[in-house]
Protein backbone atom coordinates (compact mmCIF):
# COMPACT_ATOMS: atom_id res chain seq x y z
CA UNK A 1 0.00 0.00 0.00
CA UNK A 2 2.91 2.38 0.72
CA UNK A 3 4.17 2.12 -2.86
CA UNK A 4 0.72 2.91 -4.22
CA UNK A 5 0.37 6.04 -2.10
CA UNK A 6 3.91 7.11 -2.96
CA UNK A 7 2.96 6.82 -6.63
CA UNK A 8 -0.29 8.73 -6.09
CA UNK A 9 1.47 11.55 -4.23
CA UNK A 10 2.72 13.14 -7.44
CA UNK A 11 0.33 15.14 -9.69
CA UNK A 12 2.11 14.02 -12.87
CA UNK A 13 1.66 10.37 -11.98
CA UNK A 14 -2.00 10.97 -11.10
CA UNK A 15 -2.50 12.61 -14.50
CA UNK A 16 -0.84 9.63 -16.22
CA UNK A 17 -3.31 7.32 -14.46
CA UNK A 18 -6.20 9.54 -15.58
CA UNK A 19 -5.02 9.30 -19.17
CA UNK A 20 -4.73 5.53 -18.94
CA UNK A 21 -8.22 5.25 -17.49
CA UNK A 22 -9.68 5.68 -20.98
CA UNK A 23 -7.34 3.38 -22.90
CA UNK A 24 -3.82 1.95 -23.04
CA UNK A 25 -1.33 4.45 -24.44
CA UNK A 26 2.25 4.39 -25.66
CA UNK A 27 4.90 6.31 -23.77
CA UNK A 28 5.02 8.77 -26.67
CA UNK A 29 1.27 9.37 -26.58
CA UNK A 30 1.43 10.03 -22.86
CA UNK A 31 4.45 12.34 -23.29
CA UNK A 32 2.40 14.57 -25.63
CA UNK A 33 0.36 15.64 -22.59
CA UNK A 34 3.34 16.87 -20.57
CA UNK A 35 6.04 19.52 -20.82
CA UNK A 36 8.89 17.59 -19.25
CA UNK A 37 11.88 15.63 -20.44
CA UNK A 38 11.46 12.00 -21.44
CA UNK A 39 13.85 10.78 -18.71
CA UNK A 40 11.62 12.51 -16.15
CA UNK A 41 8.56 10.72 -17.53
CA UNK A 42 10.48 7.44 -17.55
CA UNK A 43 11.12 7.90 -13.83
CA UNK A 44 7.38 8.45 -13.28
CA UNK A 45 6.59 5.30 -15.26
CA UNK A 46 9.08 3.37 -13.11
CA UNK A 47 7.35 4.48 -9.90
CA UNK A 48 3.95 3.49 -11.32
CA UNK A 49 5.29 0.08 -12.38
CA UNK A 50 6.92 -0.46 -8.98
CA UNK A 51 3.57 0.22 -7.32
CA UNK A 52 1.99 -2.23 -9.79
CA UNK A 53 -0.48 0.45 -10.93
CA UNK A 54 0.44 0.12 -14.60
CA UNK A 55 1.42 -2.69 -16.86
CA UNK A 56 3.90 -2.14 -19.66
CA UNK A 57 4.11 -4.07 -22.90
CA UNK A 58 7.19 -3.53 -25.05
CA UNK A 59 7.10 -4.30 -28.76
CA UNK A 60 10.31 -3.29 -30.49
CA UNK A 61 11.11 0.17 -29.19
CA UNK A 62 7.51 1.05 -28.34
CA UNK A 63 6.22 0.68 -24.80
CA UNK A 64 2.47 0.65 -24.24
CA UNK A 65 1.13 1.28 -20.75
CA UNK A 66 -2.22 0.20 -19.35
CA UNK A 67 -3.88 0.88 -16.02
CA UNK A 68 -4.22 -1.92 -13.46
CA UNK A 69 -7.36 -0.58 -11.86
CA UNK A 70 -7.82 -3.56 -9.54
CA UNK A 71 -4.54 -2.78 -7.76
CA UNK A 72 -5.62 0.82 -7.20
CA UNK A 73 -9.04 -0.27 -5.96
CA UNK A 74 -7.54 -2.79 -3.54
CA UNK A 75 -5.14 -0.21 -2.10
CA UNK A 76 -7.89 2.35 -1.61
CA UNK A 77 -10.20 -0.20 0.00
CA UNK A 78 -7.43 -1.36 2.33
CA UNK A 79 -6.70 2.22 3.31
CA UNK A 80 -10.39 2.90 3.93
CA UNK A 81 -10.56 -0.13 6.21
CA UNK A 82 -7.39 0.94 8.03
CA UNK A 83 -8.86 4.31 8.95
CA UNK A 84 -12.29 2.87 9.67
CA UNK A 85 -14.15 4.48 6.78
CA UNK A 86 -15.79 1.28 5.67
CA UNK A 87 -15.86 -2.45 5.97
CA UNK A 88 -15.72 -5.12 3.31
CA UNK A 89 -18.75 -7.27 2.84
CA UNK A 90 -18.71 -9.84 0.06
CA UNK A 91 -15.75 -8.12 -1.60
CA UNK A 92 -17.44 -4.72 -1.72
CA UNK A 93 -16.86 -1.71 0.49
CA UNK A 94 -19.76 -0.60 2.63
CA UNK A 95 -19.76 2.56 4.64
CA UNK A 96 -19.45 1.97 8.32
CA UNK A 97 -22.36 3.34 10.29
CA UNK A 98 -21.67 5.38 13.35
CA UNK A 99 -23.84 4.95 16.37
CA UNK A 100 -24.87 8.17 18.02
CA UNK A 101 -26.26 8.50 21.48
C-alpha positions in Angstrom: 0.0 0.0 0.0 2.9 2.4 0.7 4.2 2.1 -2.9 0.7 2.9 -4.2 0.4 6.0 -2.1 3.9 7.1 -3.0 3.0 6.8 -6.6 -0.3 8.7 -6.1 1.5 11.5 -4.2 2.7 13.1 -7.4 0.3 15.1 -9.7 2.1 14.0 -12.9 1.7 10.4 -12.0 -2.0 11.0 -11.1 -2.5 12.6 -14.5 -0.8 9.6 -16.2 -3.3 7.3 -14.5 -6.2 9.5 -15.6 -5.0 9.3 -19.2 -4.7 5.5 -18.9 -8.2 5.2 -17.5 -9.7 5.7 -21.0 -7.3 3.4 -22.9 -3.8 2.0 -23.0 -1.3 4.4 -24.4 2.2 4.4 -25.7 4.9 6.3 -23.8 5.0 8.8 -26.7 1.3 9.4 -26.6 1.4 10.0 -22.9 4.4 12.3 -23.3 2.4 14.6 -25.6 0.4 15.6 -22.6 3.3 16.9 -20.6 6.0 19.5 -20.8 8.9 17.6 -19.2 11.9 15.6 -20.4 11.5 12.0 -21.4 13.9 10.8 -18.7 11.6 12.5 -16.2 8.6 10.7 -17.5 10.5 7.4 -17.5 11.1 7.9 -13.8 7.4 8.5 -13.3 6.6 5.3 -15.3 9.1 3.4 -13.1 7.4 4.5 -9.9 4.0 3.5 -11.3 5.3 0.1 -12.4 6.9 -0.5 -9.0 3.6 0.2 -7.3 2.0 -2.2 -9.8 -0.5 0.4 -10.9 0.4 0.1 -14.6 1.4 -2.7 -16.9 3.9 -2.1 -19.7 4.1 -4.1 -22.9 7.2 -3.5 -25.0 7.1 -4.3 -28.8 10.3 -3.3 -30.5 11.1 0.2 -29.2 7.5 1.0 -28.3 6.2 0.7 -24.8 2.5 0.7 -24.2 1.1 1.3 -20.8 -2.2 0.2 -19.4 -3.9 0.9 -16.0 -4.2 -1.9 -13.5 -7.4 -0.6 -11.9 -7.8 -3.6 -9.5 -4.5 -2.8 -7.8 -5.6 0.8 -7.2 -9.0 -0.3 -6.0 -7.5 -2.8 -3.5 -5.1 -0.2 -2.1 -7.9 2.3 -1.6 -10.2 -0.2 0.0 -7.4 -1.4 2.3 -6.7 2.2 3.3 -10.4 2.9 3.9 -10.6 -0.1 6.2 -7.4 0.9 8.0 -8.9 4.3 9.0 -12.3 2.9 9.7 -14.2 4.5 6.8 -15.8 1.3 5.7 -15.9 -2.4 6.0 -15.7 -5.1 3.3 -18.7 -7.3 2.8 -18.7 -9.8 0.1 -15.7 -8.1 -1.6 -17.4 -4.7 -1.7 -16.9 -1.7 0.5 -19.8 -0.6 2.6 -19.8 2.6 4.6 -19.4 2.0 8.3 -22.4 3.3 10.3 -21.7 5.4 13.4 -23.8 4.9 16.4 -24.9 8.2 18.0 -26.3 8.5 21.5 
